[in-house]
Amino acid sequence: MDEIKALKIKLDREKKARQKLELFLENQTRQLYVAKQKAESASKAKSQFLANMSHEIRTPMNGVIGMTCLLLETQLSAEQKEFVETVKISGEALLEIINDILDYSKIEAGKFDIENINFDLRLTMESLSDLVAVKSHEKGLEFISSVEYDVPSLLVGDPGRLRQILINLSGNATKFTQEGEIVIRVSLDSEDSTQAIVRFSVSDTGIGIPKSRVNAIFKSFSQVDSSTTRKYGGTGLGLTISKQLSELMGGQMGVNSEEGKGSEFWFTAVLKKQSQRKREEVKNENIKGKRLLIVDENATNRSVLKDQINRWGCRYNEASNGYQALQKLIKASAEQNRFDIALLDMQIPEIDVKTLGQKIKKDHNLQNTKLVLMTSIGNRGDAKRYEEIGFSAYLTKPVKASQLFNCLTSITGEQKEPEADFDSSIITQHSIAEHQKKKLNILLAEDNAINKKVAVAILNKLGYKVDPVENGKEVIQALGKNIYDLVLMDCQMPEMDGFTATQEIRKLKSKIQTIPVVAMTARAMKEDRDRCLEVGMNDYISKPVKPEALLKIIEKWTNI
Ligand code: ADP
């Protein structure tokens, strides 16, 4: 009997213990669940906070950078100009740091998305080269950029992020190089029918990186020289972000470097090919089969030009100095195999380019060869002087492939009647752009008074006509009254925001329905940009809006 009682007590006790344990476990699970919820909402809050911060900081930065750009265009004393330029450079540097920190925290949180949009790799590279060229020429460095001929152009991927990596690498290359050259080269690693693995490399002739430090530089916040007395600024985040971005694009990143000699940073990206591959619209009938002589002392420059010319079906020969060039021209003419065009770099040894030009134009056996001058040190009035010698075109480096193409086709095209009263018939980048630029009507929707002022002033400076309105409702009204080529739309506006306005436009029954709408947004997060596209906008540009970026996007959506 006692035994049964004791067993019952024991069972009771065990039951209670089990119940206690169950209660404890349930409690723990609940607590874990609550903790998980908290963590998730904290992470959401963090992401939201970053989005808001980025918005809040970018909006006033738009005013600061925009106004300084405009101020620089006004009459200023040398001292004032220097002050304003410093404000601009500091503003841009601040913005870069904000962007880096934003990216870094997003990558850390696994929230970074790579876009998949159709883009033209050669156009992306051209606009990037413009930017890098200015910085490297300021330091007296030669800048060369080339996309090898077999790399496909029409791809699907994230051109913005490719650009970000390349800007970062070439920014470093310029920072750590005192003399010599910066070369960006794009080549094809491999391809199949659906995708291409493209290799990008940025090489410099700068200080290089000691072997022992090569692995460390890809780690966050790490720099070769991290002493407090270090010579070069920076956050040490650029390469970390770049490496992770290239990995997100299915590629890799690495470096080959020799201390004191220079570095080559490279990365690869897997890019899909566009499905309906338009045949490249190169109307190269005019220049196909033409004979070109490339005269440049720099071998890399010659090879880049050869590559471009090859794509257009031209034949070419090369010379590294003025004397050699003259010999080749004379020989070709004697063999009845005259060169149609000579591309002459401004700085060639042996015979200077002016003398060479005069000799060619005075010799009746040679004078039919058209002369194109390419220079990285343009001075005012130069174009006119070279025109007098008989040059047909004067191009400032870096010359984009599309500009060179336009230039070559127009000088080899129909023979122009000599126009005696025409002030300047020499072809320059400016005349090529002007020729292609139409007068456009732009509708701008922006409620913030300062930002409106900035945008209107920039658009006017760029030569566009612009009508400003202050909210979505006014956009719809204006579109009913006038004909516009493009709408630049702020997203957050009173009465009717940019998203609703765009949806309304897309519902209209007339042709206006298809007008290109480009968002101007201070929100830099992908979700915000996705929303723009979801409601039917064609593109977006983030604030602070810079003149060059605005020009590019207008040109993109108005087919100039
Ligand atoms: P930051 O340049 O902002 O410090 P990065 O991550 O871009 O950060 O670069 C990290 C470090 O790698 C630099 O501080 C520098 O020491 C080294 N480095 C990067 N690029 C080069 C280069 N082209 N030549 C020499 N050193 C370089």
Boltz pocket constraint, residues with backbone or C-beta under 6 A from the ligand:
constraints:
  - pocket:
      binder: B
      contacts: [[A, 168], [A, 169], [A, 172], [A, 173], [A, 176], [A, 204], [A, 206], [A, 207], [A, 208], [A, 209], [A, 217], [A, 219], [A, 222], [A, 223], [A, 224], [A, 225], [A, 233], [A, 234], [A, 235], [A, 236], [A, 237], [A, 238], [A, 239], [A, 240], [A, 263]]
      max_distance: 6.0
